[in-house]
Amino acid sequence: MNAAETPLILKAVGKRWPGSPQPVLDAVDLTLQPGTLAWVGGANGAGKTTLLRIAAGLIAPERGSTRVWGNSPSHDGARFRRLVSFLPAGDRGLYARLTVVQQLKLSARLWLLDPARVEAIVAGTLARFALQELACRRVDRLSMGQRQRVRLASTFMVGAPLVLLDEPLTSLDTDGAELVHDAIEDVRADGGAVLWCSPTGERPHCQLDQALTLTNGALYVA
């Protein structure tokens, strides 16, 4: 296995929160190959979000290592961050007083996308996530499902080759779910990879290359 050609390698990752008698992650191994979609289910509090945050380089494991296309978050931080796009659970990450198009342009600037291409990228993203009619509406005047589509649009817009999704279907209707599946297929077609985490009862209804369950800090085949 060539780490530089592998989207994600978690090796013997361990994490214990202060005051907890048991580790939330205990020597977890997970590898995503190019062009694949992996799903990790589990009960609330099982450690799925912790797993994603470690994969995204947002928190460090106490043991083990994280590699994204061969890059480490501690040694190749700038490069690492350009390779990963993370959708956290919930409805945060949006600025209430911005319009949808302003929100997407802000995301583009934060990701240091080519300024000459931002207008075209944002226009394409609005169409991709069926947001054209909402482009000039403020974020705080959107429904929960519409806000989730804006969050997803920002996540996929940047073109990162590893996408991490925490409960991406929250508040979405059937059409919104189809948009998510289409965006995932685009990442896979480009040779990237997607890691999707959600409660066990919310297993995606799409083709999975890996289906796993996180229980007692360990991953098992679902």
C-alpha positions in Angstrom: 0.0 0.0 0.0 1.4 3.4 -1.1 0.4 6.0 1.5 0.8 8.8 -1.0 -1.8 7.2 -3.2 -4.3 6.3 -0.4 -6.9 8.9 0.6 -7.1 8.0 4.3 -5.1 5.7 6.6 -5.9 5.6 10.3 -3.4 3.3 12.1 -4.0 2.1 15.6 -5.7 5.3 16.6 -6.6 5.7 20.2 -8.4 8.5 22.1 -9.6 8.7 25.7 -11.4 11.8 27.0 -10.4 13.1 30.5 -12.4 11.4 33.3 -13.7 8.6 31.1 -12.9 5.1 32.3 -12.9 3.7 28.7 -11.3 5.0 25.5 -13.7 6.3 22.9 -11.4 4.9 20.2 -9.2 1.9 20.9 -6.5 1.0 18.3 -8.8 1.8 15.4 -7.5 0.9 11.9 -9.3 2.3 8.8 -8.1 2.6 5.2 -10.1 4.3 2.4 -9.0 3.5 -1.2 -9.4 5.9 -4.1 -12.9 6.0 -5.6 -14.6 4.5 -2.5 -17.4 5.3 -0.1 -17.2 4.0 3.5 -19.9 4.2 6.1 -19.4 4.0 9.8 -22.5 3.6 12.0 -22.9 3.3 15.7 -25.0 4.4 18.7 -25.1 8.0 19.9 -21.9 8.7 21.7 -20.0 5.8 20.2 -17.2 8.0 19.0 -18.1 8.5 15.3 -17.6 12.3 15.5 -14.3 11.9 17.3 -13.2 9.5 14.5 -14.1 12.1 11.9 -12.4 15.0 13.7 -9.2 12.9 14.0 -9.4 12.0 10.3 -9.9 15.8 9.6 -6.8 16.7 11.7 -8.9 18.8 14.0 -7.9 16.8 17.1 -4.9 14.6 17.7 -5.1 11.0 18.8 -3.3 10.0 21.9 -1.9 7.0 20.0 -1.6 6.0 16.4 -1.4 8.1 13.3 -3.5 9.8 10.6 -2.4 10.1 6.9 -4.4 11.7 4.1 -2.8 11.0 0.7 0.5 10.4 2.7 0.3 13.7 4.6 0.3 14.1 8.4 -1.7 16.8 10.1 1.2 17.5 12.4 4.0 17.6 9.9 2.3 18.6 6.7 -0.5 20.8 8.1 -1.1 23.2 5.3 -1.1 20.5 2.6 -3.2 18.2 4.8 -5.9 20.9 5.2 -6.2 21.4 1.4 -6.9 17.7 0.9 -9.8 17.3 3.4 -13.3 18.8 3.5 -15.4 18.1 6.6 -19.1 18.5 7.2 -19.8 18.5 10.9 -23.1 17.3 12.3 -25.7 19.9 13.2 -26.4 23.3 11.6 -23.4 25.4 12.5 -20.8 26.9 10.2 -23.1 29.4 8.5 -23.3 33.2 9.0 -26.9 34.2 9.6 -26.7 37.7 7.9 -25.0 36.5 4.8 -26.9 35.5 1.7 -26.4 32.0 0.2 -24.1 33.3 -2.5 -22.1 35.4 0.0 -21.7 32.3 2.2 -20.4 30.3 -0.7 -18.0 33.1 -1.8 -16.7 33.3 1.8 -16.0 29.5 1.8 -14.2 29.9 -1.5 -12.0 32.7 0.0 -11.3 30.7 3.2 -10.2 27.8 1.0 -8.0 30.1 -1.1 -9.6 29.1 -4.3 -8.4 30.8 -7.4 -10.1 34.3 -7.3 -10.5 34.2 -11.1 -12.5 31.0 -10.9 -14.7 31.8 -7.8 -17.7 33.2 -9.7 -17.9 30.2 -12.0 -17.3 27.7 -9.1 -20.1 29.4 -7.0 -22.5 29.5 -9.9 -21.9 25.8 -10.6 -22.3 25.0 -7.0 -25.6 26.8 -6.7 -26.9 24.8 -9.7 -25.5 21.5 -8.4 -27.3 21.8 -5.1 -30.5 23.4 -6.5 -29.9 26.7 -4.7 -30.3 29.2 -7.5 -33.7 30.5 -6.3 -32.2 30.9 -2.8 -29.0 32.6 -3.9 -29.9 36.1 -2.6 -31.8 35.0 0.5 -30.2 35.4 3.9 -29.1 32.2 5.6 -31.2 32.9 8.7 -34.3 33.0 6.5 -33.9 29.5 5.2 -35.5 26.3 6.4 -33.3 23.7 8.2 -33.2 21.5 5.1 -32.2 24.5 2.9 -29.4 25.4 5.4 -28.2 21.9 5.3 -28.0 22.1 1.5 -25.9 25.3 1.8 -23.5 23.5 4.3 -23.2 20.5 1.9 -22.6 22.9 -1.0 -19.7 24.5 0.8 -18.3 21.1 1.7 -18.2 19.8 -1.8 -17.5 23.1 -3.6 -13.9 23.1 -2.6 -13.0 19.9 -4.5 -11.1 18.2 -1.8 -10.2 14.6 -2.7 -11.2 13.3 0.8 -14.7 14.3 2.1 -15.8 13.5 5.6 -19.5 13.7 6.3 -21.2 13.6 9.8 -24.9 12.9 9.5 -25.2 14.6 6.1 -28.9 13.8 5.5 -30.1 15.8 8.6 -33.3 17.7 7.7 -33.0 16.8 4.0 -35.9 15.7 1.9 -35.7 13.0 -0.8 -34.4 15.5 -3.5 -31.8 16.8 -1.1 -30.6 13.3 -0.3 -30.3 12.6 -4.1 -28.1 15.7 -4.4 -25.8 14.3 -1.7 -25.5 11.0 -3.4 -24.7 12.6 -6.7 -22.0 14.8 -5.2 -20.5 11.7 -3.6 -20.4 9.9 -6.9 -18.6 12.8 -8.4 -15.9 12.6 -5.8 -15.6 8.8 -6.4 -15.4 9.3 -10.1 -12.5 11.7 -9.7 -10.6 9.1 -7.7 -11.3 10.7 -4.3 -12.9 9.0 -1.3 -15.8 9.7 1.2 -16.2 8.7 4.8 -19.9 9.0 6.0 -20.8 8.6 9.7 -24.3 8.4 11.0 -26.4 6.5 13.6 -26.8 2.8 12.9 -30.4 3.2 11.9 -29.5 5.8 9.3 -27.4 3.6 7.0 -27.2 5.2 3.5 -29.3 3.7 0.8 -26.5 3.7 -1.8 -23.7 1.5 -2.9 -21.0 1.2 -0.1 -17.5 -0.1 -0.5 -17.2 -0.5 3.3 -19.9 -0.7 5.9 -18.7 -0.7 9.5 -20.0 -0.2 13.0 -18.1 1.5 15.8 -18.8 -0.2 19.2 -16.8 0.0 22.4 -14.1 1.9 20.6 -13.5 -0.6 17.9 -14.6 -1.0 14.3 -16.5 -4.1 13.1 -17.9 -5.1 9.7 -21.6 -4.1 9.7 
